[in-house]
Amino acid sequence: MAGPRQREYRLEELGDFLRTRRARLAPEDVGLPRGARRKTPGLRRGEVAQLVGVSVDWYTWLEQGHPINPSTQVLERLVLVLRLDANERNHLFLLAQQPPPPPLPLETESVSPALRHFLDQFGPRPAFISGRRWDVLARNDAACAVFGDDSQRTGRERNTIWNVFTDPLSRQFIVNWEEDARYLLAQFRNSCARYPDDPQLAELLHDLMLASPEFRAWWPDHEVQSGQEGRKTLNHPQVGHLMFERLTFQVFDTPDLKVIVYTPLEEADTPRKLKQLLDAWCQRSGQGQPCQEGCP
């Protein structure tokens, strides 16, 4: 192929690549409502355009193979919105005829004051913020009441996957431990694909292989799950069974971070038990009185 035909072929490939990446995402994966009468598989063009910050017409022309030269900044926004891994990111830049992108820097993870304030607004709903390696970076009072206070934990003790697979108490705390652990592992593998060059993540995987027979047996299965939502049943040592609906939201401005929220269900008398735990936590943490605001 020569000249114009080669350019036409590249533009068609770029459009096809964007369509396939768009189709594999659900609206809830990027914090959008699904809505009714949805026929489009995955995200709509307008939704991608909105998240990237370009017009719907411009993005439509890009997918249709029009001779458009997207900037590096727009390509990086597409990487974030479409959740491209390192190989897909390189491929996108190649199809767009941009210089190969530099490796993505792994910045130190931190929770901004605004995000911390947002976390506290969930009131009686246990909520916490998780990083790229599934380290718990912050919890609200309700999450501390149910899961314990992370301020007294260091290193691996703050890591969700490490605790699930190596802490014997997790097998008593999580009802249907094996089913839940397999599901979390499939989600964790999906997260790991975004950070193939993270040495701390590689070290975590190595140590998990040594520490957990189940992790060692299940990791080679290559099971992958996207999204982190569904029902969750816990067996709390103080109040017994608690039942929640779990939802996960990606932080758009800091896509390595996720907010996980547990909404209490009426089953197993969960709201009353949760209020009991939350009041006790507020007393222990020095607030001196039961937590009233926002409690069930």
C-alpha beads as a LAMMPS data file, in Angstrom:
LAMMPS data file: protein, C-alpha beads

296 atoms
295 bonds

1 atom types
1 bond types

-500.0 500.0 xlo xhi
-500.0 500.0 ylo yhi
-500.0 500.0 zlo zhi

Masses

1 110.0

Atoms # bond

1 1 1 0.000 0.000 0.000
2 1 1 1.286 3.447 -0.818
3 1 1 0.590 7.035 0.120
4 1 1 -3.094 7.949 0.439
5 1 1 -4.238 4.340 0.705
6 1 1 -1.870 3.669 3.580
7 1 1 -3.157 6.747 5.412
8 1 1 -6.754 5.699 4.758
9 1 1 -6.057 2.223 6.105
10 1 1 -4.422 3.645 9.256
11 1 1 -7.397 5.913 9.913
12 1 1 -9.789 2.991 9.491
13 1 1 -7.713 0.945 11.937
14 1 1 -7.752 3.813 14.430
15 1 1 -11.539 4.071 14.193
16 1 1 -12.004 0.326 14.565
17 1 1 -9.660 0.236 17.549
18 1 1 -11.547 3.000 19.337
19 1 1 -14.911 1.325 18.639
20 1 1 -13.774 -2.017 20.074
21 1 1 -12.320 -0.377 23.196
22 1 1 -15.508 1.636 23.646
23 1 1 -17.708 -1.444 23.243
24 1 1 -16.061 -3.384 26.051
25 1 1 -16.903 -0.784 28.714
26 1 1 -20.225 -0.425 30.493
27 1 1 -21.511 3.016 31.545
28 1 1 -21.200 2.119 35.201
29 1 1 -17.499 1.341 34.668
30 1 1 -16.888 5.065 34.161
31 1 1 -19.433 6.383 36.648
32 1 1 -22.321 6.958 34.221
33 1 1 -25.916 5.700 34.664
34 1 1 -26.974 2.907 32.339
35 1 1 -30.420 4.346 31.599
36 1 1 -33.322 2.627 29.862
37 1 1 -33.639 1.310 26.310
38 1 1 -29.929 1.040 25.807
39 1 1 -29.102 -0.767 22.564
40 1 1 -25.487 0.316 22.090
41 1 1 -22.990 -2.260 23.407
42 1 1 -20.637 -0.496 25.762
43 1 1 -20.297 3.273 25.819
44 1 1 -21.930 5.584 23.298
45 1 1 -19.819 7.952 21.226
46 1 1 -21.372 10.909 22.980
47 1 1 -20.408 9.498 26.370
48 1 1 -16.790 9.048 25.324
49 1 1 -16.722 12.549 23.846
50 1 1 -18.129 13.995 27.074
51 1 1 -15.566 12.225 29.237
52 1 1 -12.653 13.138 26.959
53 1 1 -13.764 16.757 26.652
54 1 1 -14.308 16.991 22.891
55 1 1 -17.400 17.523 20.773
56 1 1 -19.540 14.579 19.723
57 1 1 -19.048 15.488 16.057
58 1 1 -15.257 15.582 16.414
59 1 1 -15.119 12.187 18.120
60 1 1 -17.549 10.705 15.584
61 1 1 -15.343 11.890 12.726
62 1 1 -12.323 10.337 14.440
63 1 1 -14.036 6.948 14.654
64 1 1 -15.270 7.252 11.076
65 1 1 -11.732 7.642 9.757
66 1 1 -11.753 11.330 8.864
67 1 1 -8.279 12.898 8.517
68 1 1 -8.048 14.233 12.075
69 1 1 -4.826 14.646 14.024
70 1 1 -5.633 14.259 17.730
71 1 1 -3.205 15.920 20.117
72 1 1 -1.135 14.048 22.683
73 1 1 -3.374 15.455 25.420
74 1 1 -6.523 14.094 23.769
75 1 1 -4.897 10.708 23.241
76 1 1 -3.958 10.547 26.910
77 1 1 -7.546 11.377 27.864
78 1 1 -8.718 8.551 25.607
79 1 1 -6.275 6.220 27.369
80 1 1 -7.837 7.090 30.726
81 1 1 -11.473 7.026 29.612
82 1 1 -11.170 3.754 27.654
83 1 1 -8.970 2.178 30.322
84 1 1 -6.218 1.180 27.941
85 1 1 -3.277 -0.787 29.282
86 1 1 0.349 0.006 28.386
87 1 1 0.319 -2.019 25.137
88 1 1 -2.997 -0.553 23.993
89 1 1 -1.746 2.939 24.813
90 1 1 1.300 2.436 22.601
91 1 1 -0.897 1.056 19.823
92 1 1 -3.220 4.068 20.001
93 1 1 -0.299 6.492 19.636
94 1 1 1.070 4.471 16.724
95 1 1 -2.251 4.531 14.848
96 1 1 -2.555 8.274 15.507
97 1 1 0.998 8.762 14.146
98 1 1 2.184 10.383 17.319
99 1 1 5.641 9.793 18.858
100 1 1 5.706 6.778 21.183
101 1 1 4.403 7.915 24.570
102 1 1 6.739 7.957 27.543
103 1 1 6.124 5.307 30.211
104 1 1 3.344 6.226 32.592
105 1 1 4.862 7.432 35.870
106 1 1 3.601 5.721 39.001
107 1 1 2.932 8.664 41.279
108 1 1 2.768 8.398 45.053
109 1 1 -0.819 7.649 45.994
110 1 1 -2.588 10.146 48.207
111 1 1 -6.130 11.138 49.090
112 1 1 -6.928 14.807 48.539
113 1 1 -8.890 16.786 51.167
114 1 1 -11.800 17.058 48.711
115 1 1 -11.877 13.288 48.210
116 1 1 -11.602 12.723 51.949
117 1 1 -14.560 15.064 52.466
118 1 1 -16.509 13.194 49.761
119 1 1 -15.817 9.906 51.548
120 1 1 -17.206 11.241 54.804
121 1 1 -20.490 12.228 53.139
122 1 1 -21.563 8.585 52.886
123 1 1 -22.548 8.698 56.558
124 1 1 -23.721 5.247 57.712
125 1 1 -22.584 3.586 54.491
126 1 1 -19.144 2.015 54.929
127 1 1 -16.883 3.497 52.239
128 1 1 -13.159 3.432 51.573
129 1 1 -10.619 4.459 48.945
130 1 1 -8.410 1.853 47.309
131 1 1 -5.210 2.397 45.299
132 1 1 -3.680 0.724 42.249
133 1 1 -2.399 -2.241 44.301
134 1 1 -5.636 -2.415 46.333
135 1 1 -4.067 -0.794 49.382
136 1 1 -6.751 0.891 51.486
137 1 1 -5.774 4.574 51.598
138 1 1 -8.715 5.991 53.593
139 1 1 -11.911 4.862 55.309
140 1 1 -14.908 6.691 56.675
141 1 1 -16.187 6.095 60.217
142 1 1 -18.722 3.476 59.127
143 1 1 -16.005 1.459 57.343
144 1 1 -13.781 1.675 60.426
145 1 1 -16.696 0.455 62.545
146 1 1 -17.211 -2.604 60.330
147 1 1 -13.710 -3.419 59.040
148 1 1 -11.450 -1.898 61.688
149 1 1 -9.214 1.173 61.821
150 1 1 -6.434 1.224 59.221
151 1 1 -4.502 3.932 61.087
152 1 1 -3.012 1.185 63.249
153 1 1 -2.025 -0.948 60.270
154 1 1 1.086 -0.721 58.113
155 1 1 2.347 -2.180 54.836
156 1 1 0.634 -5.348 53.707
157 1 1 -1.889 -5.146 56.548
158 1 1 -3.604 -2.367 54.572
159 1 1 -3.878 -4.429 51.378
160 1 1 -7.283 -5.964 50.601
161 1 1 -6.049 -8.926 48.547
162 1 1 -3.293 -9.740 51.018
163 1 1 -5.743 -9.777 53.913
164 1 1 -8.347 -11.861 52.072
165 1 1 -5.824 -14.570 51.152
166 1 1 -3.487 -14.608 54.164
167 1 1 -5.506 -13.549 57.227
168 1 1 -7.263 -16.600 58.749
169 1 1 -9.928 -14.301 60.227
170 1 1 -11.097 -13.341 56.728
171 1 1 -12.467 -16.854 56.250
172 1 1 -14.757 -16.326 59.221
173 1 1 -15.576 -12.705 58.413
174 1 1 -16.494 -13.230 54.725
175 1 1 -19.485 -15.494 54.184
176 1 1 -18.878 -17.835 51.215
177 1 1 -15.160 -17.046 51.401
178 1 1 -14.021 -19.116 48.414
179 1 1 -16.609 -17.693 46.022
180 1 1 -15.877 -14.134 47.128
181 1 1 -12.090 -14.634 47.064
182 1 1 -12.186 -16.013 43.515
183 1 1 -14.325 -13.082 42.386
184 1 1 -12.026 -10.529 44.001
185 1 1 -8.987 -12.235 42.496
186 1 1 -10.462 -11.984 38.993
187 1 1 -11.070 -8.275 39.544
188 1 1 -7.571 -7.835 40.944
189 1 1 -6.024 -9.470 37.864
190 1 1 -7.955 -7.049 35.683
191 1 1 -6.466 -4.161 37.693
192 1 1 -2.945 -5.603 37.513
193 1 1 -2.980 -5.504 33.696
194 1 1 -2.808 -1.691 33.837
195 1 1 0.505 -1.677 35.708
196 1 1 2.811 -4.288 34.132
197 1 1 5.945 -2.336 35.140
198 1 1 5.093 -1.699 38.795
199 1 1 7.830 -3.410 40.866
200 1 1 5.856 -3.184 44.112
201 1 1 2.903 -4.922 42.464
202 1 1 5.226 -7.649 41.164
203 1 1 6.609 -8.085 44.678
204 1 1 3.079 -8.349 46.089
205 1 1 2.173 -11.050 43.559
206 1 1 5.365 -12.967 44.349
207 1 1 4.702 -12.875 48.089
208 1 1 1.069 -13.918 47.616
209 1 1 2.202 -16.948 45.615
210 1 1 4.406 -17.961 48.548
211 1 1 1.938 -17.154 51.322
212 1 1 -1.381 -18.498 50.010
213 1 1 -2.025 -21.967 48.541
214 1 1 -5.350 -20.755 47.098
215 1 1 -3.762 -17.763 45.408
216 1 1 -1.034 -20.031 44.011
217 1 1 -3.638 -22.450 42.657
218 1 1 -6.108 -19.901 41.217
219 1 1 -3.833 -17.197 39.782
220 1 1 -2.746 -19.338 36.760
221 1 1 -6.428 -19.682 35.748
222 1 1 -6.284 -16.128 34.323
223 1 1 -9.872 -15.387 35.315
224 1 1 -10.704 -11.714 34.710
225 1 1 -13.664 -9.669 35.910
226 1 1 -14.374 -5.991 35.342
227 1 1 -16.386 -3.946 37.792
228 1 1 -16.652 -4.474 41.508
229 1 1 -20.307 -4.574 42.452
230 1 1 -22.776 -7.028 43.900
231 1 1 -24.095 -8.297 47.198
232 1 1 -21.714 -8.872 50.082
233 1 1 -22.480 -10.817 53.257
234 1 1 -20.208 -10.469 56.273
235 1 1 -20.190 -12.339 59.567
236 1 1 -19.119 -9.668 62.046
237 1 1 -17.741 -11.032 65.334
238 1 1 -19.791 -8.555 67.399
239 1 1 -23.190 -8.420 65.660
240 1 1 -23.334 -11.431 63.357
241 1 1 -24.436 -11.283 59.738
242 1 1 -24.435 -7.976 57.827
243 1 1 -25.687 -7.707 54.246
244 1 1 -24.638 -5.000 51.823
245 1 1 -24.812 -3.971 48.217
246 1 1 -21.303 -3.048 47.040
247 1 1 -20.590 -0.442 44.365
248 1 1 -17.253 0.836 43.050
249 1 1 -16.583 4.249 41.502
250 1 1 -13.423 5.268 39.698
251 1 1 -12.037 8.701 40.585
252 1 1 -11.921 10.420 37.199
253 1 1 -9.225 12.963 38.079
254 1 1 -7.097 10.253 39.729
255 1 1 -7.972 7.037 37.850
256 1 1 -5.646 4.880 39.967
257 1 1 -8.005 5.437 42.901
258 1 1 -11.405 3.853 43.440
259 1 1 -14.151 4.552 45.966
260 1 1 -15.889 1.408 47.245
261 1 1 -19.235 1.898 48.981
262 1 1 -21.226 -0.660 50.981
263 1 1 -24.942 0.201 51.143
264 1 1 -26.672 -1.663 53.994
265 1 1 -29.627 -3.838 53.036
266 1 1 -32.662 -4.398 55.239
267 1 1 -31.952 -8.125 55.428
268 1 1 -30.424 -9.582 58.607
269 1 1 -31.412 -6.386 60.451
270 1 1 -28.295 -4.804 58.970
271 1 1 -29.178 -1.080 59.469
272 1 1 -29.744 -1.531 63.202
273 1 1 -26.588 -3.584 63.652
274 1 1 -24.591 -1.094 61.610
275 1 1 -25.818 1.784 63.779
276 1 1 -24.802 -0.178 66.863
277 1 1 -21.296 -0.676 65.486
278 1 1 -21.025 2.932 64.349
279 1 1 -22.125 4.333 67.707
280 1 1 -19.599 2.115 69.480
281 1 1 -16.869 3.242 67.087
282 1 1 -17.655 6.912 67.681
283 1 1 -17.396 6.349 71.433
284 1 1 -14.044 4.543 71.103
285 1 1 -12.568 7.055 68.681
286 1 1 -12.997 9.925 71.127
287 1 1 -16.094 11.633 69.748
288 1 1 -17.713 10.933 73.090
289 1 1 -21.244 10.408 71.832
290 1 1 -23.135 8.186 69.372
291 1 1 -22.886 9.122 65.712
292 1 1 -26.277 10.657 64.953
293 1 1 -25.895 12.520 61.655
294 1 1 -26.877 10.351 58.726
295 1 1 -27.399 7.207 60.758
296 1 1 -30.267 4.854 59.827

Bonds

1 1 1 2
2 1 2 3
3 1 3 4
4 1 4 5
5 1 5 6
6 1 6 7
7 1 7 8
8 1 8 9
9 1 9 10
10 1 10 11
11 1 11 12
12 1 12 13
13 1 13 14
14 1 14 15
15 1 15 16
16 1 16 17
17 1 17 18
18 1 18 19
19 1 19 20
20 1 20 21
21 1 21 22
22 1 22 23
23 1 23 24
24 1 24 25
25 1 25 26
26 1 26 27
27 1 27 28
28 1 28 29
29 1 29 30
30 1 30 31
31 1 31 32
32 1 32 33
33 1 33 34
34 1 34 35
35 1 35 36
36 1 36 37
37 1 37 38
38 1 38 39
39 1 39 40
40 1 40 41
41 1 41 42
42 1 42 43
43 1 43 44
44 1 44 45
45 1 45 46
46 1 46 47
47 1 47 48
48 1 48 49
49 1 49 50
50 1 50 51
51 1 51 52
52 1 52 53
53 1 53 54
54 1 54 55
55 1 55 56
56 1 56 57
57 1 57 58
58 1 58 59
59 1 59 60
60 1 60 61
61 1 61 62
62 1 62 63
63 1 63 64
64 1 64 65
65 1 65 66
66 1 66 67
67 1 67 68
68 1 68 69
69 1 69 70
70 1 70 71
71 1 71 72
72 1 72 73
73 1 73 74
74 1 74 75
75 1 75 76
76 1 76 77
77 1 77 78
78 1 78 79
79 1 79 80
80 1 80 81
81 1 81 82
82 1 82 83
83 1 83 84
84 1 84 85
85 1 85 86
86 1 86 87
87 1 87 88
88 1 88 89
89 1 89 90
90 1 90 91
91 1 91 92
92 1 92 93
93 1 93 94
94 1 94 95
95 1 95 96
96 1 96 97
97 1 97 98
98 1 98 99
99 1 99 100
100 1 100 101
101 1 101 102
102 1 102 103
103 1 103 104
104 1 104 105
105 1 105 106
106 1 106 107
107 1 107 108
108 1 108 109
109 1 109 110
110 1 110 111
111 1 111 112
112 1 112 113
113 1 113 114
114 1 114 115
115 1 115 116
116 1 116 117
117 1 117 118
118 1 118 119
119 1 119 120
120 1 120 121
121 1 121 122
122 1 122 123
123 1 123 124
124 1 124 125
125 1 125 126
126 1 126 127
127 1 127 128
128 1 128 129
129 1 129 130
130 1 130 131
131 1 131 132
132 1 132 133
133 1 133 134
134 1 134 135
135 1 135 136
136 1 136 137
137 1 137 138
138 1 138 139
139 1 139 140
140 1 140 141
141 1 141 142
142 1 142 143
143 1 143 144
144 1 144 145
145 1 145 146
146 1 146 147
147 1 147 148
148 1 148 149
149 1 149 150
150 1 150 151
151 1 151 152
152 1 152 153
153 1 153 154
154 1 154 155
155 1 155 156
156 1 156 157
157 1 157 158
158 1 158 159
159 1 159 160
160 1 160 161
161 1 161 162
162 1 162 163
163 1 163 164
164 1 164 165
165 1 165 166
166 1 166 167
167 1 167 168
168 1 168 169
169 1 169 170
170 1 170 171
171 1 171 172
172 1 172 173
173 1 173 174
174 1 174 175
175 1 175 176
176 1 176 177
177 1 177 178
178 1 178 179
179 1 179 180
180 1 180 181
181 1 181 182
182 1 182 183
183 1 183 184
184 1 184 185
185 1 185 186
186 1 186 187
187 1 187 188
188 1 188 189
189 1 189 190
190 1 190 191
191 1 191 192
192 1 192 193
193 1 193 194
194 1 194 195
195 1 195 196
196 1 196 197
197 1 197 198
198 1 198 199
199 1 199 200
200 1 200 201
201 1 201 202
202 1 202 203
203 1 203 204
204 1 204 205
205 1 205 206
206 1 206 207
207 1 207 208
208 1 208 209
209 1 209 210
210 1 210 211
211 1 211 212
212 1 212 213
213 1 213 214
214 1 214 215
215 1 215 216
216 1 216 217
217 1 217 218
218 1 218 219
219 1 219 220
220 1 220 221
221 1 221 222
222 1 222 223
223 1 223 224
224 1 224 225
225 1 225 226
226 1 226 227
227 1 227 228
228 1 228 229
229 1 229 230
230 1 230 231
231 1 231 232
232 1 232 233
233 1 233 234
234 1 234 235
235 1 235 236
236 1 236 237
237 1 237 238
238 1 238 239
239 1 239 240
240 1 240 241
241 1 241 242
242 1 242 243
243 1 243 244
244 1 244 245
245 1 245 246
246 1 246 247
247 1 247 248
248 1 248 249
249 1 249 250
250 1 250 251
251 1 251 252
252 1 252 253
253 1 253 254
254 1 254 255
255 1 255 256
256 1 256 257
257 1 257 258
258 1 258 259
259 1 259 260
260 1 260 261
261 1 261 262
262 1 262 263
263 1 263 264
264 1 264 265
265 1 265 266
266 1 266 267
267 1 267 268
268 1 268 269
269 1 269 270
270 1 270 271
271 1 271 272
272 1 272 273
273 1 273 274
274 1 274 275
275 1 275 276
276 1 276 277
277 1 277 278
278 1 278 279
279 1 279 280
280 1 280 281
281 1 281 282
282 1 282 283
283 1 283 284
284 1 284 285
285 1 285 286
286 1 286 287
287 1 287 288
288 1 288 289
289 1 289 290
290 1 290 291
291 1 291 292
292 1 292 293
293 1 293 294
294 1 294 295
295 1 295 296
